[in-house]
């Protein structure tokens, strides 16, 4: 059944108005109530595990044409449900970001001014196949005092509804409004369009998924968006790199997990060190199953590498493929990154502090690293406890988006009768 | 001449690409260069004062149908040019927000993480009649390391060009790219549309002007916007207010300047104190020339007040008119504000700290005040030195937008060869 756009807009408006009312309650809920809701939801996930698995089986059975990888992402197991429950409990353990005094000062006229962290309001989360995102995203939104409307993949609606029922049980038991966590009331794609146009009803859209989904959201949204369309991350091995460190970092940055946004897609290596080091780097990665796309200068050193097209350097492989270019120093590396990068995460490996400074200063990326693997671009690794995504835009938040980034702020100004001259 | 939209888009793209290149330079410019550019521009404004006045006279002569108020806002005088020059020097004196370490921590694995303030990039400023905004906005954008494209009112193009020439002189003398401060190359309204659609070319749009302009920008923009469409500010006089303080605060909040966004538009007064206090408040304001729109309960106490319609309570008067309602306590006041307010600035006057806490906690507004005039909602009064506007949205910045709010951040992660397990 395809709903007309107006029907989707009506459903969205109903959901968003309920979310707005709930947001006013959870924004002011004390920490123990929010944590109790999360722990209650975790208990419900464990107690209702059989029902969730049955719902998920029906989802998987109802989507026969899926690729094996997609099918794997869609499938829940007892272990995955337990991981979801643990995830909720871990978020309950995190500090409450709401009400935190971010800054405080007193004016010469005696006015005391406080900048205080406050929830954003109503968040719209749009994601693809993994049903566990329902629980993870709901937990982070609730803990940060926000209401959330979750729109997962249309093939996972039964799983999402079963997970949402557990969250509702937790909220109810904690005396919080169930409407703080809602799943889309329809699998119709027009509902996504309605979310993207819901200016004034939804305060922030967070898309999580492939480049196609995120690009559509960024292009169509009339609501602010926190996202990254891609993570075309670079590791630059400077002439003064420690060769052993460079080899370990590159192996990890490229091959630890190839499908995450912080994985290195392109190796830039200084001409001065490339003849000695590049063959070793290639051998290391080849032993791990990596393939290459190399520019002409790299192929002079390693003639057996496949040639890269210009477009290859603008491709986020998300796979065991590495683009390779030989460059002449920091400025050339920065030029390459500005031409091809996505302002996500780039790393330099060098023992030369001045070169590292020039590289980091010259980047516009959300995250610049010195002598570390680009795969550290992650909310957990940053110490945020958990993340709802990574942002590469310029406004509000950049890099990992955790509880703190799911808040805005407001001011309290405390006087003793002051009037403005 | 009306340009086709494509021609405007082409002009905008050319300006924005030049701005992007300049932004890369001013983002990394040391403080002395930026300050020298601002002081040089101030000197140029003084030196070229006669030429600026002549350009402005031509603008005023070329727009004969204007209201007196609009004509006054459009007109420059020697004193106004001197004020612009002083404004540039004051911004030069402000601390540089760029590169400020906002947070810094070390992870258990030894990674050092720094969150560092960074310019936003290219800002589009859309404003109405006052030509001095050209200088003020340019100064704040440049000092915060951003490039800016300024689109003022179509009737002030000669004035804007004359002022921009002074800024260009300052930039040139300081060795910074002139393209860091550009004015729209055409007065065609289609250029505004092109700015609003310039996703990826412009990072942030700041509109300054009437509700019509700001609403159009908020509705049409595909680029993030910082703005307030209106400032429908409330002063709530609680039952436990100090009557003398309440009278002074209300006089100031309503009548100090009626045309600014922080001016109080609605008085809410508790039923318990209204019979004694409301007649005094009305007499105070009437003596200053204020008119009223009162609800039925207020008119029982002051029968000579004109009756308010429901719509009056949702009207930002920006004039010597005050909407008045009698309410029953903090929750009723908050209800009224949620129904009619614009999440800009609201104040409570009370000696009861618990009532003040409930009021401030219950607000969603950017600024909540206790025993102070709503007219303090201003970047200068907050200690920011200057402001480019006031934001009431939920993302990025709320309240006065100063140098700090014109920055985003990025991370530097400093390791010693760490790889992610």
Interface residues (C-beta under 8 A of the other chain):
Chain A: X24 X27 X28 X105 X107 X111 X113 X118 X120 X121 X199 X203 X204 X218 X219 X224 X242 X245 X248 X249 X251 X252 X253 X256 X360 X361 X362 X363 X364 X365 X366 X367 X368 X369 X370 X371 X372 X373 X375 X376 X378 X381 X382 X383 X393 X394 X395 X396 X398 X399 X408 X409 X410 X411 X412 X413 X414 X415 X416 X417 X418 X419 X420
Chain B: X24 X27 X28 X105 X107 X111 X113 X118 X120 X121 X199 X203 X204 X218 X219 X224 X242 X245 X248 X249 X251 X252 X253 X256 X360 X361 X362 X363 X364 X365 X366 X367 X368 X369 X370 X371 X372 X373 X375 X376 X378 X381 X382 X383 X393 X394 X395 X396 X398 X399 X408 X409 X410 X411 X412 X413 X414 X415 X416 X417 X418 X419 X420
